Amino acid sequence: MADLITWLVAKASVAGDGSKVVFWSTAGRRRWDSEHYLSIAKTGYEMFRCRDRYPDFPDVVCGNVAWFPGYPMSVRAVSASGLSYEISAVVVTEACLFGSFAVLWYLLGARLTWATGLTLAIGVVFPGGIYFHAMFPIAAGTLALLVCVAGVKRGSWVIAAAGGFMAAACHLVGAVAVGMLLLSAFFAWQRDGWPMRLAKAGASAAIAGCGLLWAKWLMWQATGRWDAYETIQESSYRQSGVRQPFDEMRNAYDFPFSDWYRPQGSLPWLVEHSLGAHRSQLWLNAVFLLLVVATAIVRLFRNHRLGAEEWAASILTAAIFLVPFFAGAEMSWYRNHAQMFVGLVLMKYMSRWVHVPLLALCSIQYCLLGSMFFAGVLV
């Protein structure tokens, strides 16, 4: 169903050059960042002064060390089967999307009711979910976070640590799993005494943190610098240090995508009316976060407790929303926020009066943002 809806959005869109989008081609799923992920899968990491290769380029750092290895290394592994890197990238993405729904189904209790059915329907058109089909690590990172939550629910710190490791290895935003696992001593592993709870929380968080160390190690091997990631972020993308999140939200809201990346030629109705859809995306993401937090608070007051997976999903959802703004990701928050998909774990407790309007809003927004993506307005 997710692929069918996305295919229909693609058919109603045009590419940046004014041509029709072919959803089932790899070209329709590639954007600027995708090239970097593919280059890591093919040849590994590199970093160099731009002017060493491009004399007319600004004197900044170039390379692909601003992108994490979890997704491209998975693509490399699948390509060993003989598939091209491009097809392997799509296979990994679609497999991770399927896995995300499978794990979500488990976390929802593996029982079909109106609440779980509507929750899964919202997942199909989740805000930013267009990137679950693209050559990006969003689907892989989301699956990893859900596995981490499932590990917490099952009381398996090994599964939680493995999910956290992959989430952190896929994207910087996935490192929120480290913080959640550190806090898990206070809401998970309830069958153990405090010393063992602290040990499981600390060990799982440490292993998850190794996902970041693995990324840094691979970059160091290729460039000889442990600070390669920080260097390119500061030099080329002006993303260094901690930002004022509310200032970054305003910058993200005001970013002129339609002026920078407007497609050529006569635009279909859907594309014409979607060029500023990142603004409604931010509002919808904020509403979803508030619904998740409010649901968690209501359940906590009514039942005097939350399930371990509910605590985990609530913490991750809030952290995923905030991290891009602390990091200054004014041009990528809309895809990073798609990993708030983990917050659907709490959706089954909401009323149909919440489910149905939210499903309608998400469906509209999915079409608008999807059209922005296929038109090449989003990078």
N, C-alpha and C positions, 0 to 999 in steps of 0.2 A: 504493500500500500504506500509506503514512504517513497519508493522509487516511482510508482505510478504518478503520484502527486507532483513529484519533482520533475518528472518528464513532461507533464502538462504545463508546468511553469516555464520550463525551458522552451517548449513549443510556442509559448506566447511572448517570448523574449527575442532579442537580437544580440549578437556579439558586438564587441566594441567597434568592429569595422563595418557594422551594419548588416552582416550576413546572418543567416539563420543559425540558431544553436542546435548542434547535434548532441543530445544528452548522452547517447550511448557511445560517443567517441571519447577518447581520453582528452582531446583538446578542449572539450566543453567543461571539463572538471579541473583544468589547470589554471592557476593564476601565478602572479609573480613569485610568491613564496614557494609555490610548488616546485619551481625550477631549482631552488636551493635544496629542497628535500631530495629531489631526484639526483642532484649532483653529489650529495652526501652518500646516497645509496650506491652510486656508480663508482665514485673515485675517492670518497672520504672528505675530510676537512682540508681547507686551505685559507690562508689569510695573507694579504699583500697590500702594499701601497698602491692605490688606484692608478696613480700617474706612471707607475712602472710599466703598466700595460696599456693605459689609455691616456695619452699625453694631454688631451683636452679636458680630462675629468678633474673635478676638484681634488685637492690634496687631502684626501681622507682615506680611511682603511676600507678595503673591499674584501670579499670572501664570503664564506657560508658558515662562519663560526657563531652567528647569531641564532642558529637553529639547532634544536636538540636532536639527539640520535635515535630515540626510541622508535619513532615511526620509520625513518629511512633504513635503519638496520633490519626492521621487519620486512620492508620492501626488498632489501637485498637478499634476505633469506628465502622469500617466496620466488624471487627471480632465478634462484638456483634450480628451480623446476623446469626452466627453459622459457618461461614467459618473459616478455619484455619488461623493462623496469616500469614503464608507464602502466601497462596492464596489471602488473604486480601491485602497483600503488593503489589502483582502484579495487583490486581483490582484497587487499588488506583493509581498506576503508569500509567496504561493504560487509566483510566478515565481522569487523569490529562493531558495526552498527547492529547486525543481527545478534551478536553476542551481548550487546548492551541491552537489547529488548529481552533477551533470555534471562539475564541476571536481574533486570528490573522485575520481570514476571516472578522470579523466585522471591525477591524482596517484598513484593506485594502480597505474598502468600500463596502464589500459584493457584489462585481460585478466581474464576470469572464471576464477577458481580457487576452491577451498574457502576460502582465506584472504580473498580480496577479496569473495567472496559473503557470508561471515559478517560481514566489516567493514561492508559496506553494510547488512546486516540490523540490526546494532547502531546504525547511523546512523538507521534508521527509528524506533527507540525510544530515541534518545539521551536521557540524563538532562536534563530541562529542555526537551526538544524540543517540548513542547506549545506553547511560545511561538513556534515556527517557523510556527504556523498562526494566531497571534493578531495583532491590530493593534498590533504592537510592531516595533521595528527589529532584532530579534534575527536573523531570517532574512537581512535585508539586510546586517547587520554581519558575519555568518558568511560569506556569499558573498564579501564584500569581502576578508576575511582570507584566504580560500582563493585568491582571485585574486592576492593579494599573495604567497602562498607559491608559486603557479604561476609568477609572474613571476620569483621567485628561482630556481626550478628551471630555467626556460628561459634564464636569464641575461639577461632583459630588465628593466632597471631602470625603464623607462617603465611596463610593466605592473605591476611591484611597487609603484611609486609611486602609480599610479592606484588600485590596491586599497587601499593604506594610507591614501590621502586619503579614500576613501569610508568605510572602517572608522572612522577618527577622526571623520568628520562624522556618523556614525550614533549613536555612543555614546562616552562617555568611556573605557570599557574598550577600545574599538577603538584608542585611542591607543597601546596596547602595540605596535602595528605600527611606530611610530616608533623605539622602542628596538631592536626586532628588526632593522630595516633599518640602523640605525647599526652594530650588531654584525655585519651581513652581510659587512663587509669581511674578516672573519676566516674565513668559511666559504663565501662565494659569489664569483661573478665570477672563477673560477679561471683563465680563459684570459687575464686581464689582469694587468699588472704592478701593484705595490702603489699607485703614484700613481693609476692609473685605478680600482682597486678602492676606494680611499678616496673618490675622487670620486663613483663610482656609489652607494656606500653613503650618503655625505653628501647627495647630490642627491635620492635617493629618499626618505630620511628627512625632508629639508626639505619636499619636496612633500607627503608624508603629513602632516606637521605642519601644513600649510596647511589641512587639514580642520578642525582646531581653530580656526585663525584665521578661517576662513570662518564657522564657527558664532558666534564672538565678534563678527565684523563685522556679521552679520545682527541679532544682539541689540543691538549698539550703534546700528545704524540705527533700530531701533524704539524704544529706550528712552533713547538718549543716554548710556548708561553702558557702559564696557568691562567693568566688574565685575558686570554684571547676574547672570550665572550664579552667581558666588561669593556675591553678596548674598542671593539667594533660598535658596541651599543652607544658608547659615548662619542666616538669619532663620527660615525656615519648617521646615527639615528637620534642623537641627542637624548638618549634615555640612560641616565645615570643617577644614582642616588634615589631618595624617596621624595615623591611629589606630594603636593597638597591635593588630596583626592577630590574635593569639591571643585577646585579650579580645573582639574583634569576632566571631570564630568562635563563642565561647561565647555571646555575646549573640544571634547569629543562630540558634544551635541551640536556645536557650531561649525564643525569641520565641513568645508565646502566640497564634498565628494562630487556633486553634479557639475561643478565648475572645473574640477581637475580632470575628471575621467568621463565626461559626457560622451556617449556613443555617437557615431557618425550617422548621417542620413535621417530619413523619416523614421520616427520611433513608434512602435506599437503602443496601444493605450496603456497596457500594464507597465511598460518601461517608463513611459512619460510620467506616469503618476507614482512611480516608486523611487524617483531619484533622491528624495529626502527621507526615505523610510528608516534610515538609521536613527532618526529622532524619535519616531514612535517605538522603535526597537528598545531604546533606552527606557522609555516610560514603562513598556510592557515588562522588561526585565526587572525593573524596580518593583512593579506590582507583584510579580511572581515571587520575588524575594520576601516581600512583606507578607504574602499569603503563607509562605512556608514558615516564617518566623512566628506569625500569629497562630498558626495551627499547632506548632510545637508548644507555644506558651499556654494555649487553651488546654491541650492534652496534659501538660504538666500540672496545671492547677486542678483539673478534674480528677486525674488518676494519681497525682502526687509522684509520678515517675514517667519517664520516656523509655522506650526500648533502646537498646544500644545502637541499632541501625538508625533510629530516628534522631538520636543525638548526633551521630556521625554525619548523616545527610544534612541536618540543619547547619552544623558547623561548616561543612564543606561548601554549601550553597552560599552562605554569607561571605565566606573567604573568597570564593571564586568571583563573586560580584565585585568585591573591593580591590583585590590584588591588581588588576590591570590599571586602575586609577592611581594607586600608589606607585606603580612602575612607570606611568606616563604613556600608556599604550593607546593614544588617541585614534590610531588607525587600525586597531586590531581587537578592541574590546568586544565588538559585536560577535566575533567568532569565538573568542575565549569564553564569553558568557554562556555559550551553548553547553558547556560542561556543567552548568547548573541543572542539567538534566537529572543529576543525582537527587535533586530536591523533590522529584516526582514520587519518591518513596513515601512522602507524607501526604500526597494528594488524595490517597484513598480515604482519608479521614475527613475530607471536605464535603460540603453539601453539593447536591446537583445544581443548586442555585449559583454555586461558584464554578463547578465543572463546565456547565454548558456555555455561559458567557465567555469563560476563559478559552474554551475550545474554539469558539467563533473568532475571538480576537487573535488567537495564535494562528488560525488558518489564514486569516487576512494578512497578518504580518509575515507569515511564511512565504506567501505569494509575492508580497512586495519586496522583501529582502532577497528572495530567490531571484527575482527579476533584476535587482541591482547586481547580484553576483554574476548572472549569465550575461548581462550587458557589459561586464567588465568595469562597472563603477566601483565595486569593492575589490580590494587587492587580497 
